[in-house]
Amino acid sequence: MKRFGFVLFALLLLADIASAIGVVYQRHEGRVLFVELTRLNKERDEMNFEYGRLQLEQSTWAEPNRIEQVARGQLGMDSADPADIVVIRR
């Protein structure tokens, strides 16, 4: 009977140690995942900021007066004279 009690005690002690190791592992895993989540949130915020900056830049480049300025300056284009304009009707 004493032997059975000792074996039962040893099994319960091993189960307790295994449970403690499991808890420590899960807490560590939770911390690692939290750090990863924090890093990903920061990366998302940086990308959202960059996206907003790019949208602003795109709207600046697409302004009609900017397009006209590039057409006149770099491409040598000019507005057509009214006499050169032909209207085609159906």
C-alpha positions as CSV (number, residue, x, y, z in Angstrom):
1,M,0.0,0.0,0.0
2,K,2.9,2.3,0.8
3,R,4.3,1.7,-2.7
4,F,1.0,2.6,-4.3
5,G,0.9,5.9,-2.4
6,F,4.5,6.7,-3.5
7,V,3.7,6.0,-7.1
8,L,0.6,8.1,-6.9
9,F,2.5,10.9,-5.3
10,A,5.2,10.7,-8.0
11,L,2.6,10.8,-10.8
12,L,0.8,13.7,-9.3
13,L,4.2,15.6,-8.9
14,L,5.1,14.9,-12.5
15,A,1.6,16.1,-13.6
16,D,2.0,19.2,-11.5
17,I,5.4,20.0,-13.1
18,A,4.2,19.3,-16.6
19,S,1.2,21.7,-15.9
20,A,3.6,24.4,-14.6
21,I,5.8,24.0,-17.7
22,G,2.7,24.3,-19.9
23,V,1.6,27.5,-18.2
24,V,5.1,29.0,-18.5
25,Y,5.2,28.1,-22.2
26,Q,1.7,29.5,-22.9
27,R,2.6,32.8,-21.2
28,H,5.8,33.1,-23.1
29,E,4.0,32.3,-26.4
30,G,1.4,35.0,-25.5
31,R,4.1,37.6,-24.9
32,V,5.8,36.7,-28.2
33,L,2.5,37.0,-30.1
34,F,1.8,40.3,-28.3
35,V,5.2,41.7,-29.4
36,E,4.4,40.6,-33.0
37,L,1.0,42.2,-32.9
38,T,2.5,45.5,-31.7
39,R,5.1,45.4,-34.4
40,L,2.4,44.7,-37.1
41,N,0.2,47.5,-35.7
42,K,3.1,49.9,-36.0
43,E,3.9,48.8,-39.5
44,R,0.2,49.2,-40.5
45,D,0.2,52.7,-39.1
46,E,3.3,53.6,-41.0
47,M,1.8,52.2,-44.2
48,N,-1.4,54.2,-43.7
49,F,0.7,57.3,-43.2
50,E,2.6,56.6,-46.4
51,Y,-0.6,55.8,-48.3
52,G,-2.1,59.2,-47.3
53,R,1.1,61.0,-48.3
54,L,1.0,59.2,-51.7
55,Q,-2.6,60.1,-52.2
56,L,-1.8,63.8,-51.5
57,E,1.2,63.6,-53.9
58,Q,-1.0,62.0,-56.6
59,S,-3.7,64.7,-56.3
60,T,-0.9,67.4,-56.5
61,W,0.5,65.9,-59.7
62,A,-3.0,65.5,-61.2
63,E,-4.1,69.2,-60.8
64,P,-5.1,70.7,-64.1
65,N,-2.8,73.8,-63.8
66,R,0.1,71.4,-63.0
67,I,-0.6,69.4,-66.1
68,E,-0.9,72.6,-68.2
69,Q,2.4,73.9,-66.7
70,V,4.2,70.6,-67.7
71,A,2.5,70.6,-71.2
72,R,3.7,74.2,-71.9
73,G,7.2,74.0,-70.2
74,Q,8.5,70.5,-71.0
75,L,6.5,69.5,-74.0
76,G,6.3,72.9,-75.7
77,M,2.5,72.7,-76.1
78,D,0.3,75.7,-76.4
79,S,-3.4,76.4,-76.6
80,A,-4.9,76.3,-80.1
81,D,-6.0,79.5,-81.8
82,P,-9.7,79.8,-82.1
83,A,-9.3,79.9,-85.9
84,D,-7.6,76.5,-85.8
85,I,-10.4,74.8,-83.9
86,V,-12.8,72.7,-86.1
87,V,-16.1,71.6,-84.5
88,I,-17.5,68.4,-86.0
89,R,-21.3,67.8,-85.6
90,R,-23.3,64.7,-86.4
